[in-house]
Amino acid sequence: MFESLSQRLQGVFDNLGKGGRVTEQDVTDAMREVRMALLEADVALPIVKTFVNRVKERALGAEVHKKLRPSEQVIKIVHEELIETLGEGGKLNFTSNQKPHVIMMIGLQGSGKTTSGAKLAMYLRKEGRTPFLIAADTYRPAAVDQLVTLAKQVGIGYYEEGIKASPPEIVSRGLEAAKNANASVVIVDTAGRLQIDETLMQELEDIKKRTNPSEILLVADAMTGQEAVSIATGFNQRLGITGLILTKVDGDARGGAALSMRAVTGVPIKFIGSGEKISLDTFEVFHPSRIADRILGMGDMLSLIEKAESLYEEEEAMRLQKKMMENDFNLQDFLEQLRKIRKMGPLSQVLGMIPGVSKMQMQGAFKNEEVEDRLKRVEAIISSMTNKERQRPKLLDASRKKRIARGAGVEVRDVNDVIKQYQQMQTMMEQLRKGKFPKIPGFDGLGF
């Protein structure tokens, strides 16, 4: 989402860091570039002005840190102000005694409310709560069918009456159904429009009065751009939103919506979503400090670790560690780990979470499409082997390699490359087992 902004800002700070001392003119020039970068990212002009003025005032003031060079000090200030602009993040508010708690999902048509509602329900279930979905979007017939399909797909309780009854009435009866089902949280999927209108607002206000929601979450498309400000302001003035969910953050979004909507509403971005797939891999809690790290090319190791942890049970991780240390890691294990890596999301996003790698991506050290194609090729090659061959790679003679190459649609040399990589990995594991730190093949000259 913030890729273009990140590239521009990292370029600014690379130039700023070339000299040992930063002058007032250096700061002025850097802030001009920061201003342009934010405007190009579709951040609203008033927010850009406020942000740049705050950074400039602090950078030219008496604020110093003895352990940092002047250029690093400016980067530190920008980092802190980015976190301030993005907000404090936020947990869902379940402090009231009301049971069940109600979450209203609001937003324009096509913003991803229904899909986000199902993802949120999965997240709440993971947190130990009992979610329940209510289909209250009667203006788009497919919305009711979509919610029912998604609820069944993920095994969440739901209530629907089709499209003939009024949404406020449906919600009232749905709440009773949720209570009877002993639900602890009710997620109401409300209607959207192509734009904000009076009929929609009256309906949403009626639902709010009947349900006394704990949360009113505005679901917004991250690619909305400058229009995000008026959308957020309109909903906030009439309903008093309590948080934001940004969707489609994996698309060609420039990040301006996140900065602008948070700034004009004063409410936290609580979740970000990507893609249509209903899974926790595509829905995550919003952490402002981690996003600021990504924007400035510092990586996001915490999110990377959390993604990895979600794919590994502790017992499985211990089993894998034992196999590696005993040098008993075969091609079947290799295939399973490769598939887990690909489950973590697009390779560009995963690499971007590693400190320093995002800059290497910009410089062309890692070409995401090439690496992605290579991973697919390796998976196809190992999948073309028999179970016996994966367990005992030494069986792979010339005739077997020819058969595997035909099955995977590659050349024999590609099969040989995979076997060579596997053998190099075995050598590394053997060196680690003996207490030696191995030299990693393929990473010379890349800064590792």
CORHU-V356932 format. One record per residue. PSI is psi in radians with two decimals (999 if undefined). OMEGA is omega in whole degrees, -180 to 180 (* if undefined). NEAR is the number of other ideal C-beta (glycine too) atoms within 12 Angstrom. Layout:
PSI OMEGA NEAR
PSI OMEGA NEAR
This chain:
-0.70 -176 37
0.34 -170 42
-0.85 -177 32
-0.70 178 25
-0.75 -180 38
-0.79 -179 35
-0.76 -179 28
-0.81 -177 31
-0.70 179 42
-0.62 176 34
-0.71 178 24
-0.82 -175 34
-0.46 174 36
-0.76 179 21
-0.67 -179 21
-0.58 -175 35
-0.03 -177 23
-0.57 178 16
2.69 180 18
-0.56 -175 12
2.42 -179 16
2.13 -180 29
2.98 177 17
-0.65 179 16
-0.66 177 14
-0.79 -179 27
-0.76 180 32
-0.80 179 20
-0.74 -180 21
-0.72 -179 38
-0.53 176 35
-0.75 179 22
-0.69 177 29
-0.74 179 41
-0.81 179 28
-0.69 180 22
-0.74 -180 36
-0.71 179 41
-0.70 178 29
-0.46 178 24
0.13 177 38
0.43 173 32
2.40 -178 41
2.49 -175 33
-0.81 -180 21
-0.61 -179 19
-0.66 177 35
-0.80 -179 32
-0.81 -179 19
-0.78 -178 23
-0.89 -177 37
-0.72 180 33
-0.70 179 18
-0.80 -179 25
-0.81 -177 38
-0.74 180 27
-0.75 -180 17
-0.70 -176 25
-0.56 -179 35
-0.08 -179 24
-2.87 -175 15
0.05 -174 9
2.03 180 20
2.72 176 18
2.02 -171 17
-0.47 -176 9
-0.12 -177 8
2.50 171 17
2.75 -179 20
-0.72 180 27
-0.69 178 26
-0.57 180 22
-0.74 179 31
-0.76 179 42
-0.71 178 35
-0.74 180 27
-0.77 178 37
-0.74 179 41
-0.82 -179 30
-0.67 -180 25
-0.55 174 35
-0.76 178 41
-0.73 179 28
-0.73 -179 23
-0.69 179 36
-0.34 177 39
-3.08 -174 29
0.09 -173 19
-2.88 178 26
2.45 174 26
2.81 176 20
2.48 -176 32
1.80 177 21
0.67 -175 24
-0.34 -178 11
2.87 180 15
-0.06 -178 9
2.35 177 20
2.26 -6 20
2.78 174 35
2.52 -178 32
2.34 174 41
2.08 175 49
2.22 176 47
2.02 -178 52
2.85 179 48
3.00 180 44
2.81 178 31
2.32 179 25
0.06 -178 24
-0.31 179 42
0.48 -178 43
-0.85 -175 42
-0.83 178 43
-0.75 179 39
-0.61 178 48
-0.75 178 48
-0.71 178 42
-0.73 179 43
-0.69 178 47
-0.73 177 42
-0.73 179 33
-0.77 -179 35
-0.66 178 36
-0.70 177 25
-0.55 -180 20
0.02 177 18
0.21 179 11
2.96 180 27
1.68 -177 25
2.81 -179 39
2.34 -177 42
2.43 175 52
2.20 180 51
1.76 -177 45
0.30 176 48
1.65 -176 43
-0.02 -177 31
-0.32 178 24
1.66 -175 25
-0.65 -179 17
-0.37 -178 18
-0.73 180 35
-0.82 179 32
-0.70 -179 21
-0.78 -180 28
-0.77 180 45
-0.77 179 28
-0.81 -178 21
-0.71 180 36
-0.74 178 33
-0.68 -178 18
-0.69 -177 21
0.00 176 29
0.73 179 17
2.44 177 37
2.62 -178 33
2.91 176 37
2.34 177 34
2.65 177 35
0.32 -177 25
-2.52 -173 19
0.13 -175 21
-0.63 -179 13
2.83 179 20
2.50 -178 22
-0.77 179 41
-0.68 178 28
-0.72 178 21
-0.75 -179 35
-0.72 179 43
-0.82 180 26
-0.58 178 24
-0.64 178 38
-0.70 177 33
-0.72 178 20
-0.68 179 24
-0.71 178 33
-0.75 179 23
-0.47 179 15
0.09 -179 23
0.64 177 16
2.53 178 32
-0.41 178 27
2.31 178 41
2.23 178 50
2.06 -177 55
2.04 178 51
1.79 -176 50
2.98 -179 50
2.73 174 42
2.96 175 36
3.01 174 26
-0.39 175 16
2.88 -179 19
2.28 175 29
2.93 -173 19
-0.71 -179 13
-0.78 179 16
-0.81 -177 29
-0.72 178 24
-0.72 179 19
-0.80 -180 33
-0.66 178 39
-0.66 178 25
-0.77 178 26
-0.70 179 38
-0.76 180 31
-0.70 -177 17
-0.50 -172 27
-0.34 -176 35
1.12 -172 22
2.53 173 37
-0.56 -179 30
2.42 169 40
1.81 -174 36
2.12 176 47
2.06 178 49
2.11 -174 49
2.46 177 51
2.16 -178 39
-0.30 -179 40
0.16 -176 28
-0.64 178 36
-2.48 -174 28
-0.54 -179 26
-0.31 -179 24
-0.62 -177 41
-0.85 -179 30
-0.62 178 23
-0.88 -178 36
-0.73 -180 43
-0.78 -179 25
-0.84 180 29
-0.67 -176 42
-0.71 -178 30
-0.63 -177 17
-0.58 -171 24
-0.37 -177 35
1.20 -178 21
2.66 -178 38
-0.18 -179 33
2.96 -178 43
2.54 169 48
2.08 179 49
2.19 -180 46
2.92 177 42
0.62 -180 28
-0.18 178 38
-0.03 -180 29
-2.83 -177 24
0.86 -179 17
2.58 -178 31
-0.02 173 32
-0.21 -177 43
-0.61 -179 39
-0.74 -179 46
-0.85 -179 52
-0.73 -176 48
-0.84 -176 42
-0.73 178 48
-0.76 -176 42
-0.73 -175 36
-0.49 -178 34
-0.50 -177 36
0.11 179 20
2.69 -175 31
2.62 166 33
2.09 -174 45
-0.59 -179 39
2.72 171 40
2.49 -178 46
2.69 178 46
2.40 175 32
2.99 -180 23
-0.25 -178 21
2.27 -179 21
1.62 178 31
2.83 180 26
-0.26 176 30
-0.43 -175 28
0.32 -179 32
2.04 -176 37
2.70 176 40
2.46 -179 30
2.12 177 37
1.82 -177 28
-0.74 -177 30
-0.64 180 23
-0.68 178 33
-0.73 178 39
-0.68 177 35
-0.77 -179 32
-0.76 -178 45
-0.69 -177 43
0.19 175 40
0.36 -179 37
0.02 -179 31
-3.08 180 30
1.25 -175 32
-0.56 -179 21
-0.79 179 22
-0.65 178 29
-0.76 179 27
-0.74 180 18
-0.70 178 21
-0.75 180 29
-0.74 -179 25
-0.59 -179 17
-0.34 -179 22
-0.20 -175 25
2.19 168 22
2.62 -177 13
-0.72 -179 10
-0.70 179 10
-0.72 180 18
-0.70 179 17
-0.69 179 13
-0.76 -180 18
-0.74 179 26
-0.74 -180 20
-0.77 -180 17
-0.69 -179 23
-0.78 -178 24
-0.44 177 19
0.09 -179 17
0.70 -179 21
0.48 -176 20
1.91 -175 31
-3.10 -176 32
-0.45 175 37
-0.74 176 25
-0.71 179 29
-0.79 -180 34
-0.76 -179 29
-0.72 -180 24
-0.62 178 30
-0.74 180 29
-0.62 178 20
-0.71 178 26
-0.74 -178 27
-0.44 177 24
-0.33 -178 24
-0.16 178 33
-3.12 178 33
2.42 -175 27
-0.59 -180 27
-0.66 179 27
-0.74 -179 34
-0.82 179 33
-0.63 -179 32
-0.28 179 40
-0.21 -179 33
2.15 -178 32
2.27 177 22
-0.43 -176 24
-0.58 180 31
-0.67 178 33
-0.67 178 28
-0.60 177 26
-0.76 180 30
-0.63 -178 25
-0.07 176 19
0.11 179 13
-0.66 175 22
2.03 173 28
1.90 -170 17
-0.72 -178 25
-0.70 -179 15
-0.78 -179 16
-0.71 179 25
-0.77 179 23
-0.68 -180 16
-0.74 179 24
-0.73 179 30
-0.69 -179 23
-0.76 179 27
-0.75 180 33
-0.73 180 27
-0.70 -179 25
-0.84 -179 40
-0.62 179 37
-0.43 -180 26
-0.11 178 29
2.75 173 33
2.84 178 19
-0.68 -179 15
-0.69 -180 15
-0.64 178 30
-0.65 -179 28
-0.56 -177 21
1.37 -177 17
-0.35 180 33
-0.28 179 16
-0.24 -172 21
1.57 177 32
-3.06 -174 17
-0.77 -178 14
-0.68 178 14
-0.70 -180 26
-0.67 178 29
-0.75 180 20
-0.76 -180 21
-0.74 179 35
-0.76 178 27
-0.76 -179 18
-0.57 -178 21
-0.14 -180 25
0.61 -179 15
-3.12 176 28
2.79 179 17
-0.61 -180 23
-0.53 177 15
-0.67 177 28
-0.77 179 36
-0.65 179 23
-0.74 180 23
-0.76 179 38
-0.71 179 33
-0.75 178 20
-0.71 179 27
-0.74 180 34
-0.66 177 23
-0.68 179 21
-0.71 177 28
-0.72 179 28
-0.75 178 21
-0.77 -179 25
-0.67 179 28
-0.70 178 20
-0.70 177 20
-0.71 -179 21
-0.54 180 20
0.08 177 13
0.24 179 9
2.58 176 12
1.97 -173 9
2.68 171 18
2.28 -174 14
2.02 -179 18
2.45 174 19
-0.06 -177 18
0.23 178 16
2.37 175 10
0.06 -180 10
0.07 177 18
0.16 179 14
999 * 16
